[in-house]
């Protein structure tokens, strides 16, 4: 029983940094409908500011941990094709 606890604890420690860095990346597929995109991102802790469908792309403005980001998705398959992190002009 002690071996099982040790393996479980070791597994949790090994995956903790990965879980902490779980953010949206290029190539991720988020969905092609507003509902799917919103559900996927909100489940990851993002606050959705706006979702626009135009010119064959989906633009998503979102915030997480005070960082404003814009994602561009393919309207065809919902794949993230661009990520732009908004910078303060201070």
DOLO-372416 format. One record per residue (C-alpha): residue in three letters; x negated, y negated, z; residue number from 1. Coordinates in Angstrom, 2 decimals. Each point is the difference from the previous one (the first is absolute). Layout:
REM DOLO-372416
['ALA'; [X; Y; Z]; NUM] ...
This chain:
REM DOLO-372416
['UNK'; [0.00; 0.00; 0.00]; 1] ['UNK'; [-2.87; -2.41; 0.79]; 2] ['UNK'; [-1.44; 0.59; -3.50]; 3] ['UNK'; [3.31; -0.99; -1.60]; 4] ['UNK'; [0.16; -3.23; 2.03]; 5] ['UNK'; [-3.59; -0.81; -0.93]; 6] ['UNK'; [0.63; 0.60; -3.71]; 7] ['UNK'; [3.15; -2.13; 0.09]; 8] ['UNK'; [-1.78; -2.85; 1.80]; 9] ['UNK'; [-2.96; 0.22; -2.39]; 10] ['UNK'; [2.37; -0.13; -2.97]; 11] ['UNK'; [1.75; -3.08; 1.37]; 12] ['UNK'; [-3.26; -1.80; 0.66]; 13] ['UNK'; [-1.30; 0.84; -3.48]; 14] ['UNK'; [3.13; -1.34; -1.72]; 15] ['UNK'; [0.50; -3.13; 2.15]; 16] ['UNK'; [-2.18; -2.29; -2.18]; 17] ['UNK'; [1.85; 1.17; -3.12]; 18] ['UNK'; [3.37; -0.73; 1.58]; 19] ['UNK'; [-1.16; -3.45; 1.10]; 20] ['UNK'; [-1.04; -0.84; -3.56]; 21] ['UNK'; [3.14; 1.30; -1.69]; 22] ['UNK'; [0.87; -2.85; -2.35]; 23] ['UNK'; [1.25; -0.23; -3.55]; 24] ['UNK'; [-2.67; 0.56; -2.63]; 25] ['UNK'; [-0.38; -0.14; -3.77]; 26] ['UNK'; [1.61; 3.02; -1.61]; 27] ['UNK'; [2.48; 0.62; 2.84]; 28] ['UNK'; [3.55; 0.64; -1.21]; 29] ['UNK'; [2.60; -1.93; 2.00]; 30] ['UNK'; [3.16; 0.58; -2.04]; 31] ['UNK'; [1.80; -1.77; -2.80]; 32] ['UNK'; [3.08; -1.35; 1.79]; 33] ['UNK'; [0.14; -2.80; 2.54]; 34] ['UNK'; [1.41; 2.42; 2.60]; 35] ['UNK'; [-2.80; 2.55; -0.49]; 36] ['UNK'; [-2.76; -2.62; 0.03]; 37] ['UNK'; [1.43; -1.71; 3.07]; 38] ['UNK'; [0.40; 3.32; 1.89]; 39] ['UNK'; [-3.53; 1.17; -0.85]; 40] ['UNK'; [-1.68; -3.25; 1.02]; 41] ['UNK'; [2.08; -0.66; 3.12]; 42] ['UNK'; [-0.83; 3.53; 1.21]; 43] ['UNK'; [-3.67; -1.07; -0.15]; 44] ['UNK'; [0.66; -3.11; 2.10]; 45] ['UNK'; [0.25; -2.59; -2.79]; 46] ['UNK'; [2.52; -2.84; 0.04]; 47] ['UNK'; [1.38; -0.58; -3.50]; 48] ['UNK'; [0.31; -3.65; -0.99]; 49] ['UNK'; [1.14; 0.41; -3.63]; 50] ['UNK'; [0.30; 2.59; -2.78]; 51] ['UNK'; [0.28; -1.17; -3.62]; 52] ['UNK'; [0.46; 2.04; -3.17]; 53] ['UNK'; [-1.36; -1.81; -3.06]; 54] ['UNK'; [-1.96; 0.62; -3.20]; 55] ['UNK'; [-0.26; 3.76; 0.58]; 56] ['UNK'; [-1.51; -0.46; 3.47]; 57] ['UNK'; [1.21; -0.08; 3.56]; 58] ['UNK'; [-1.51; -2.71; 2.20]; 59] ['UNK'; [0.21; 0.52; 3.75]; 60] ['UNK'; [-0.95; -2.66; 2.53]; 61] ['UNK'; [-0.56; 1.42; 3.47]; 62] ['UNK'; [-1.62; -0.64; 3.37]; 63] ['UNK'; [-1.71; 2.30; 2.49]; 64] ['UNK'; [-1.97; -1.06; 3.06]; 65] ['UNK'; [0.22; -3.63; -1.14]; 66] ['UNK'; [-1.58; 0.74; -3.40]; 67] ['UNK'; [2.07; -1.04; -3.02]; 68] ['UNK'; [-0.44; 2.26; -3.02]; 69] ['UNK'; [1.48; 0.26; -3.48]; 70] ['UNK'; [0.26; 3.36; -1.71]; 71] ['UNK'; [0.63; 0.58; -3.69]; 72] ['UNK'; [1.63; 3.32; -0.86]; 73] ['UNK'; [0.70; 1.70; -3.30]; 74] ['UNK'; [3.74; -0.16; -0.62]; 75] ['UNK'; [-0.24; 3.42; -1.69]; 76] ['UNK'; [-1.36; 2.09; 2.89]; 77] ['UNK'; [-0.43; -2.37; 2.97]; 78] ['UNK'; [-3.80; 0.32; 0.01]; 79] ['UNK'; [-1.96; -2.84; 1.63]; 80] ['UNK'; [-2.01; -1.65; -2.80]; 81] ['UNK'; [-1.23; -3.12; 1.83]; 82] ['UNK'; [-0.40; -1.27; 3.55]; 83] ['UNK'; [-0.56; -3.66; 0.86]; 84] ['UNK'; [-0.65; -1.07; 3.58]; 85] ['UNK'; [1.13; -3.57; 0.61]; 86] ['UNK'; [-2.70; -2.19; 1.54]; 87] ['UNK'; [0.58; -3.07; 2.15]; 88] ['UNK'; [-1.17; -3.25; -1.55]; 89] ['UNK'; [-1.28; -1.29; 3.38]; 90] 
